[in-house]
Amino acid sequence: MDAFQTILKFFMNRKTAIGYSFMALLTMGGERVFSLVAFRCPCSNENFRYGLVFLFSPALVLLVIGYFLNSKTWKLFTGCWVNPRKIFPRGNICHFFYVFGQITLNALVAPVMWLSVALLNGTFYECAMSGLKNPAYLQAVCHSKSENCFEELHKVACDKSSLPFSESDELKRTLQAQSQILGWCVIVTTALLSLLTTCCASCQSKVSHLQLMFWRVYEGTEKEQLEQIFQLYATKLSERNLKCFFENKEPEPISLPAFQAWEDASQLYSFSNSKQHYSTIHRLVEEGQKGTSEERETMMDLADRREVP
């Protein structure tokens, strides 16, 4: 039993690394499936567009999914049409771009993985660049090759060109080498930018390393318990309502947060040195739930310009 708990604790402490590793495996598997099942290079003038679509479209879809699955995205934008001050608070307009930048960095993980794997494989790049009609690029690739290399390059990816086998094989290897070089450039650039971003964030951190570790543990624990509390109170409320409906009884009171409390608790939290609050809910509990806030703008109904209670 102790060994099982030790193993479970090991994986829980490294769940971020495990999650990224699992995402990398899924990306490699998805790229392989696309290459073998869905991808068919047309070997025509459509090579360039077709290859680029398979190279970048999945990355764009993964980026959208990354935005969609990040809870901070919905905390940031929910209700912003009714009250723009939620994302652009007075005196702190740059806070929106800072938070959105963090969301974007998290959402870019999967697309960068896809581009890296796809470029290292070289299938999509080879098809795309074999159909590029740029004279300078064709001159560089077809240098010292047969005269009909310019016209036959788009057929090289399908092994249908009339070029000698040695030249056709060399062209394919050249295109694959270019793709792999770009893939490693993407990987190295991403790694360096990740290191630089992490170092800058650590250097500008308002808390110590140990307190930051405690903060992250608290955030994860609060999120897990919040979901459990949601489930508990939603079950209690639905059971009460259904019982009162079918038995035609007066409902028993169930204490739930007020509308303004939900609004306050849904705001994105930023740490302050003056008060050691580790989340928005922690701050609300310590300071008390206020009906109004000095920083909150009056919400206006855009339809008839009346104040919303």
N, C-alpha and C positions, 0 to 999 in steps of 0.2 A: 504493500500500500504506500509506504514511504517512497519507494522507487517510482511508482506511478505519479505521485504528487510532485516529485522532483522533475520528472520528464515534462509533466504538464506545466509546471512553473517555468521551465526552460523555454518551452514554445511560446508561452504567454509573454515572456519578457522580450521575445524576438519576433513578435507577431508582425511587425512592420517589415522586417527583412524577409520573413516567410511570405508575406503578402506580395511583395515585389518580385520574389523568385517565382511564385505561382503565376503572377501576371506575365513574367518573361516567358515561362513555359507555354502559357496560353497563346502569347503573341507568336512564338516560333511555330507552334502547331497550326495556328490560323494562317500564317503566311505559307506554310507548306501545303495546306489544303487548297488555298487559293491558287498556288502555283501549279498543282497537279490536276485539280478538278475544274476550276472556273477559268483560268487564264489560258487563252489561245491567241498568240500573237498573229495578227492578220497578214503579216509580211507584205504590206502594201504602203501606200502613202499615209495610212492611218496609224502606222506604228507609233509615231511620236505621241499623239493624243491618247491612244489606247494604253500605252505603257505608263504615261503619267497619271492617268485615271486610276489604274491599279496601284500605283505607288503612293499617291497622296489622298485618294478618297477614303480608304480605310483609316488613315491617320486623322482625317477631319472628323469622321464618325466617332472615333475613339475620343477625340477632344471634346466633342459635344456630350458624349456619355460621361466624360470626366466632370464637366460642368454640372450635368444633370444629377449625378450621384453625390456631389459634394453638398453637405447640409448647409455650409456657410453661404452657398449661392442663394438658397431660398431665404436664409435669415437676412441676407443683404438686400434682396429685391422684393420680398413680400411686402405689399402695401406701399411701395415707393411711388406708384402713380397717384394715389390719394394724398400721400404726405411725402413730397420729395426730400424734406428735411431728414428723413430716416437714413438716406444714403449720403446726403450732403449737409451734415449738421453745421450750424452757424459757427464760424471760427475754426472749423476743422474740415475743410472741403477735401484736402488731400488724403484724408483717412479712407475715403472710398477707393481711391486708386491703390493705396497700400494693401487693403484687404482684397481687392479684386486681383492684384498682382499675386498675392499668396494663393488664391484660388486657381489662377491660371497656371502657376508653377506646379501645383499638384495635378491639375488636369493634363499637363503636357507629358507626364511620365509615360503613359501608354502610347501616345502618338510617336514619341521619340524612340521607344522600344520597337514599334512597328517599322519606322523608317530605317533604323539600324539593322534589324534582321533582314528586311527586304533588300537593302543595299548590299549587305554582305552576301546574300544569296545571288544577286545580280540578274535574276531573270527579267524583272520588270524594267530595270535600267537598260539592259541589253536590247530589249525590244524597242524601248522609247528612243534611245539615241541612234539606233540603226535607221530610224526614219527621220532623223533631223536633217534638214536641207540647208543648214548654214554652210556657206562656201568655205569659211575659215576652218570650221570643224571637220568638214569632209576632206579638206586638203591635208589636215594634220593626221587624220586616221588613215587615209588612203595613200599616204606618202610612200613612195617606192613600191606601190602595188600596181596591178594591171589597170589599163585605161578604163575598163568598164566597172571599176570598183565603185565609182560615183553612182552608177545606175543600179548596181547589184547589191549595194550595202544593206538595203531594207530586207533582202531575202536571206541574209546571212544567219539571222536568228532562227530561221526555220530549216536551215541546211538545204535550201532550194536554189542557191545561187550557182551561176555557171563558172564561178572563179575556181582556180585550182584548190584542191583540198588544203594544201599547206597555207595558202593565203586566207582562205575562209576560216580555218581553225585559228590562225593568228589574229584575225579581226575579232572573232568571238572572245578569245582570251584577252585582247586589249580592252574590249568593252566591259568584260567582267572584272578586269583589274581596276578600271576606272571606278566601277560601282563599289568595289570593296574598299578602295581608297577613300571614297566619299563616306562610306559606312563607318570606317574607323575615325574619320574626321568628325562625324556626328557624335560618336561615342566619346572621343577625347574632349571635344568642345563641351559636351553636356557634363562630363565628369568635372572639368575645370570650373565651369560656371556653377555647378552644384556646390563644389568646395568653396568657391569664392562667396557665394550667397550665404552658405552656412557660417563661414568665418565672419562675414559682415554682420549677420544677425547675432552671432555670439558676442562680437565686440560691442555692439550697440544694445545688448541685453540690459534691462533695468534690474534684473535679479541675478543672484549667484547661480552657479551650476547646480548645486544641490537643491536650491529652492525651485529652479526650473524643472528638475526631475520630479520633485514633489508636485508641482503644478500640473505636469503632464499626467502623472498617476491620478491626481484628483479629477482632472477633466474626464479621463476614461472611466473612472469609477462613477462619477456623477451621471455621465451619459447612460451607462448601463442601468443604474438604479432609476433614472428618470423614465426609461422605457418600461421598467417593471411597475413603477407608480402609475404611469399612463394606463397600462393594462389593468391594474387593480381598480382604479377609480372609474375607468370606462366600463368595466364589468359591473361594479356596484351601481353606477348610474343607470345602465341599460336594464339591469335586473329590477331596480326599483320602478322604472318607468313602465316596463312591461307588466309587472305585477299590479301596479296601480291601474293600468289601462284595462286589463282583463278582469280585475276584481272590483273595479269602479271605486277605488279608495283615494283618500287624500294622500299626496306624496309626503314622505318623511324628508326633512331637510338634510341635504348633503352639502357639506362645505366645499366650495370650489373657488379658485382664484377669480377675482373680478376681471372685467375686460381690460382695464388699464394695467393690471398686474401681468396678464398675458402679454400685453404689448411691451412692457418693461423687461420681462424675462426673455423676450425674443430678440432683444438687441444684441449685436455683437459686442463682446467685451474686450477692452484693452486695459492692460495692467497699469496701475499707478503706484508710485513709490510711497505716497502719503498714506494709502490704505491697502493693507494686504488682503485683498479680495481675489479669489482664484477663479471666479466665474460671475456671470450676471446674476444668477440666483443667489450666490453667496453674498453679493453686494446688497441685493434686495432684502435678504434676511437680516443682515447686520444693520442696515440703515433704516429698514422699515419700508413698507410699500406706500408710496406717496401718491396722492391723487393727481398732483401736478408736479412738474419738474422745471427748474429754471432754464434748462437747455432744450426743453420740448416745445415745439411750435404748436399752436392751436390747429387741430385738423379741420380742414374745410371740405365740404361736399362740393365737388367740382360741377355737379349737375345744376344746383340752384344756389350755390355760394352761401349756404347756411352752415352754422357751426354744428359739428357732429358731437353729441353728448358723449 
